[in-house]
Amino acid sequence: MRMYGSLARSGKVKAQTPRVPKTSEASTKYSTNKFRSKESDRGVSVTFEKYNTAKGWEKLEFIEAKKQESIIRRRTNDQWYHRSTDTNHKKWHRNHPKDGFYQSRQVVDNL
């Protein structure tokens, strides 16, 4: 049964449940597995054999190029965002009438 609105739990049960410290280092709730998990040697799991070929080297270069491209794209997007949200220039030119687009305004005292 699906509940909507204020009847939904919205994480309250988990938030209000008191935390009990773990009594063992078991990773699962009942510490039993249908298939026993096997851990390989650290040296076996970290291998660079797939990058020792010409194709693997090209793949590494491609990954690095993509990283650099995303960094540059993120940097330019940030610059564009900050440039477009900078609205203080009007106030600055209003206070410095010789330097901006408000310089054509003239004050006429006698009409």
SERO-4910 file (N, C-alpha, C, O; in steps of 0.05 Angstrom, whole numbers):
BEGIN
 pado doro    nc1    nc2    nc3   cac1   cac2   cac3    cc1    cc2    cc3    oc1    oc2    oc3
  Met    A     17    -23      0      0      0      0     18     25      0     36     27     16
  Arg    A     12     43    -18     28     67    -21     14     90     -7    -10     94    -12
  Met    A     28    105      9     16    128     23     28    153     12     52    155      6
  Tyr    A     11    173     10     20    199      0     16    221     21      1    217     40
  Gly    A     29    243     17     26    266     34     37    262     62     59    251     65
  Ser    A     23    272     82     33    272    109     32    244    121     45    239    142
  Leu    A     18    225    108     17    198    119     42    182    112     48    162    124
  Ala    A     57    192     92     81    178     84    102    181    106    103    200    121
  Arg    A    120    161    108    140    161    130    161    183    126    169    195    145
  Ser    A    170    187    102    190    207     94    215    205    111    226    226    119
  Gly    A    223    181    118    248    177    132    247    181    162    267    180    175
  Lys    A    223    186    173    221    191    201    228    166    218    240    168    239
  Val    A    219    143    208    224    118    223    254    114    226    264    107    248
  Lys    A    269    117    204    298    113    205    311    134    223    329    128    238
  Ala    A    301    159    221    313    181    237    308    178    267    324    185    283
  Gln    A    284    167    273    277    165    302    286    138    315    283    135    339
  Thr    A    296    120    299    305     94    310    332     99    324    351    110    311
  Pro    A    335     90    349    361     94    362    382     76    350    377     54    342
  Arg    A    406     87    348    429     72    336    442     55    357    447     63    380
  Val    A    447     30    350    460     10    368    487      4    356    489     -3    332
  Pro    A    508      6    372    535      0    361    537    -29    353    525    -47    365
  Lys    A    552    -34    332    555    -61    322    571    -78    342    591    -68    353
  Thr    A    563   -103    345    577   -120    363    598   -137    349    616   -149    362
  Ser    A    597   -139    323    616   -155    308    624   -140    283    612   -119    276
  Glu    A    643   -150    269    653   -138    244    639   -150    220    649   -148    197
  Ala    A    617   -164    223    603   -176    201    592   -155    182    581   -135    191
  Ser    A    595   -159    157    586   -140    137    557   -142    131    544   -122    123
  Thr    A    545   -166    134    517   -170    129    501   -172    155    513   -174    176
  Lys    A    475   -171    152    458   -171    176    461   -196    193    464   -195    217
  Tyr    A    461   -219    179    463   -244    193    490   -258    190    494   -280    199
  Ser    A    508   -245    178    536   -254    173    538   -282    160    556   -297    165
  Thr    A    518   -288    143    520   -312    127    515   -305     98    500   -287     92
  Asn    A    529   -319     80    526   -314     52    518   -340     38    527   -362     46
  Lys    A    501   -338     18    495   -361      2    520   -370    -13    526   -394    -13
  Phe    A    534   -351    -24    560   -357    -37    581   -342    -21    580   -318    -18
  Arg    A    600   -356    -12    621   -344      5    636   -324    -11    646   -329    -33
  Ser    A    639   -300      0    653   -279    -14    683   -284    -12    693   -290     10
  Lys    A    697   -282    -34    726   -287    -34    741   -261    -39    732   -245    -56
  Glu    A    762   -257    -25    778   -233    -29    804   -242    -42    818   -260    -33
  Ser    A    811   -228    -64    835   -234    -78    858   -218    -66    854   -199    -50
  Asp    A    882   -225    -73    906   -211    -65    905   -182    -75    895   -177    -97
  Arg    A    917   -164    -61    918   -136    -70    933   -133    -96    925   -118   -114
  Gly    A    955   -148    -98    971   -147   -123    957   -158   -147    962   -150   -169
  Val    A    939   -177   -142    924   -190   -164    902   -172   -173    897   -170   -197
  Ser    A    889   -158   -155    865   -142   -162    874   -116   -177    859   -106   -193
  Val    A    897   -105   -171    906    -81   -184    927    -88   -205    950    -92   -199
  Thr    A    918    -91   -230    936    -98   -252    933    -77   -274    911    -66   -277
  Phe    A    954    -73   -289    953    -54   -311    957    -69   -337    967    -57   -357
  Glu    A    950    -94   -338    955   -110   -362    939   -100   -386    948   -100   -408
  Lys    A    914    -91   -380    897    -82   -402    907    -55   -414    899    -48   -436
  Tyr    A    925    -41   -400    936    -16   -411    964    -19   -422    976      0   -431
  Asn    A    974    -44   -422   1001    -48   -433   1002    -53   -463   1023    -58   -474
  Thr    A    980    -50   -476    979    -53   -505    975    -26   -518    971     -6   -504
  Ala    A    978    -25   -544    975      0   -559    946     10   -556    941     34   -553
  Lys    A    927     -8   -558    899      0   -555    893     10   -527    878     30   -524
  Gly    A    905     -2   -507    902      7   -480    914     35   -475    902     51   -461
  Trp    A    937     40   -488    949     66   -485    932     88   -498    929    110   -488
  Glu    A    920     81   -521    902    100   -534    878    105   -517    868    128   -515
  Lys    A    868     84   -503    845     88   -485    853    106   -462    837    124   -455
  Leu    A    877    103   -451    886    121   -430    887    149   -439    879    168   -425
  Glu    A    898    153   -463    900    181   -474    873    193   -478    868    216   -472
  Phe    A    854    176   -487    826    186   -492    814    194   -465    800    215   -464
  Ile    A    817    178   -445    806    184   -418    818    210   -408    803    227   -397
  Glu    A    844    214   -411    857    238   -401    847    263   -416    843    284   -405
  Ala    A    844    260   -443    834    282   -459    806    289   -451    799    313   -449
  Lys    A    789    270   -445    762    275   -436    762    290   -409    745    308   -405
  Lys    A    779    282   -391    781    295   -365    789    324   -369    776    342   -357
  Gln    A    809    329   -385    818    357   -390    795    373   -403    791    397   -396
  Glu    A    781    361   -422    759    375   -435    737    382   -415    726    404   -416
  Ser    A    731    364   -397    710    370   -378    718    391   -358    702    408   -350
  Ile    A    744    391   -351    754    412   -333    752    439   -346    743    459   -333
  Ile    A    760    441   -371    759    467   -386    730    476   -389    724    499   -386
  Arg    A    712    457   -396    684    463   -399    672    473   -373    657    493   -374
  Arg    A    678    460   -351    668    469   -325    678    497   -318    663    513   -308
  Arg    A    704    502   -324    716    528   -318    702    550   -334    696    571   -323
  Thr    A    698    545   -360    685    566   -377    656    570   -369    646    592   -370
  Asn    A    643    548   -361    615    552   -353    614    568   -327    596    585   -324
  Asp    A    632    564   -309    632    580   -285    638    609   -291    625    627   -279
  Gln    A    657    614   -309    663    642   -316    638    655   -329    632    678   -323
  Trp    A    624    640   -347    600    652   -360    579    657   -339    565    678   -340
  Tyr    A    575    639   -320    554    643   -300    560    668   -283    543    684   -278
  His    A    585    671   -274    592    693   -258    591    719   -273    585    741   -262
  Arg    A    598    718   -299    598    742   -316    569    751   -320    563    775   -320
  Ser    A    551    732   -324    523    739   -330    508    748   -305    488    763   -308
  Thr    A    517    740   -282    503    748   -257    515    773   -245    506    782   -224
  Asp    A    535    785   -257    548    809   -247    531    833   -255    534    842   -278
  Thr    A    515    843   -237    497    866   -244    505    891   -230    490    911   -231
  Asn    A    529    892   -218    536    915   -202    548    937   -220    553    960   -211
  His    A    553    931   -246    567    951   -262    550    976   -266    561    998   -270
  Lys    A    523    974   -266    506    997   -270    510   1017   -247    512   1041   -251
  Lys    A    510   1006   -222    514   1023   -199    541   1037   -200    543   1061   -193
  Trp    A    562   1023   -208    588   1035   -209    589   1058   -229    600   1079   -223
  His    A    577   1054   -253    578   1075   -273    560   1099   -264    565   1122   -272
  Arg    A    540   1093   -249    523   1115   -239    539   1133   -220    535   1158   -220
  Asn    A    557   1121   -205    574   1137   -186    599   1148   -200    612   1166   -188
  His    A    606   1139   -223    629   1149   -238    619   1157   -266    624   1142   -285
  Pro    A    606   1180   -268    593   1187   -293    611   1193   -317    602   1193   -339
  Lys    A    637   1197   -312    655   1203   -334    662   1178   -350    670   1180   -374
  Asp    A    660   1154   -338    671   1130   -350    651   1112   -363    659   1092   -375
  Gly    A    625   1116   -361    606   1096   -369    585   1106   -388    587   1127   -400
  Phe    A    564   1089   -390    542   1095   -408    523   1115   -397    503   1122   -410
  Tyr    A    528   1125   -372    511   1146   -361    524   1174   -366    514   1194   -356
  Gln    A    546   1175   -381    559   1200   -385    543   1220   -402    548   1244   -401
  Ser    A    524   1210   -418    508   1228   -435    486   1242   -419    473   1260   -430
  Arg    A    482   1234   -395    461   1247   -378    470   1275   -370    493   1279   -361
  Gln    A    453   1294   -374    460   1322   -366    441   1332   -345    417   1326   -346
  Val    A    451   1347   -327    434   1359   -306    428   1387   -314    447   1404   -317
  Val    A    403   1393   -316    395   1421   -324    381   1433   -300    361   1423   -290
  Asp    A    393   1456   -290    382   1468   -266    359   1487   -272    339   1487   -259
  Asn    A    363   1503   -293    342   1524   -298    325   1515   -323    336   1510   -344
  Leu    A    300   1514   -318    282   1507   -340    264   1530   -348    248   1528   -365
***
